[in-house]
């Protein structure tokens, strides 16, 4: 049995659990107890930067309470060993940059039977070990000025269905900087999709949450992915989550937002989270696989496997220190082929990130240091003018240090 068939089987089990539903559906979910009293849970936050407990709200006749929010943050960074100049239409990586990291507004109706969420504006998604572009460039290359917009119907307190442009079910880190413990996403995030378009069914009762989604994977516009998530809340502090996704067809789309190899892959994550008192700790494991397909130019199959630990400790109500360590490897022998999910066949990478964070009311200021180290890569040769798979002008460097600061307000 191929991994793709196994993926389809696992995801079908998740999908059937989420779809088995609807025979026993009571009346739609009841509205909130009073005007502008709903609990806002979206967009999700990583723990240090908290959701606004008193968001702005207007009551719209015939629609109900509509909540308004946003994130306005700026950032600046400098890094050693930028990536080689791009040979494609993409912008070039930079050794330093100052820009907005978020200039976004949120509009949502989070209660009642019919709900919706809209997120619009400019953003950047910095990722370790990857080029970083200006915010206008990233917004254009990724998901455009409306990265998230969906409608949702809640059948009752347990069951709901939603459709549109939604955050992925995959992974332990979310897309935008203000949602996470660290400013930049980690190495494992590079194998995951971030935003997809499709339909999602949700079930939540007691300690169990199950979601299943038919979607377009890495934002390809082709509905050939099936994704699923099962989360079990062990107690008030601990949650265990398994998520998976796979392209059940084949897609030749290849853009910055839709990398050909990752979009034709299968991915699995096992995530444990602990959140109690001053501590947030989230270790997780990841496995991905892409199969050979000469029609798409994938001459060799390849897999990645890795793990990470994200953690934060709050020293006071206003100051916390977050960190992340991770390691990831790709199968194969160095220099043996062209299928590169990481930094070439047989390559590995590791990173460490530290993010001291100061918050006051809705304001946030944080610094960040990260180091990314590459192993077993094909290095470039400056003398011969040959570009390798690493950092630096000729791809011959194996280490990159990045210093970053971000500040702003969420509301």
Secondary structure, DSSP 8 states (H G I E B T S, - for coil): --HHHHHHHHHHHHHHHHHS-TTS--S-----SSTT------S---SSS---TT-EEEEETTTEEEEEEEEEEEEEEEESS-----SSSS----SEEEEEEEEEEEEEE-SSSEEEEEEEEEE---BTTS----HHHHHHHTTTT--EEEEEEESSSSEEEEEEEEE-S--SS-SSGGGSSSSSB-TGGGGS--EEEEEEEEEEETTEEEEEEEE-TTT-S---EEEEEEEEE-SSSEEEEEEEEEESS-----SSSS-HHHHTEEEEEEEEEEEETTEEEEEEEEEEEE--BGGGTB-S-EEEEEEEEEEEEESSSSEEEEEEEEEEEE-S-TTS-S--SSSSTT-EEEEEEEEEEEEETTEEEEEEEEEEEEES----BTTTTB--SSBSTTS-B-EEEEEEEEEEEE-
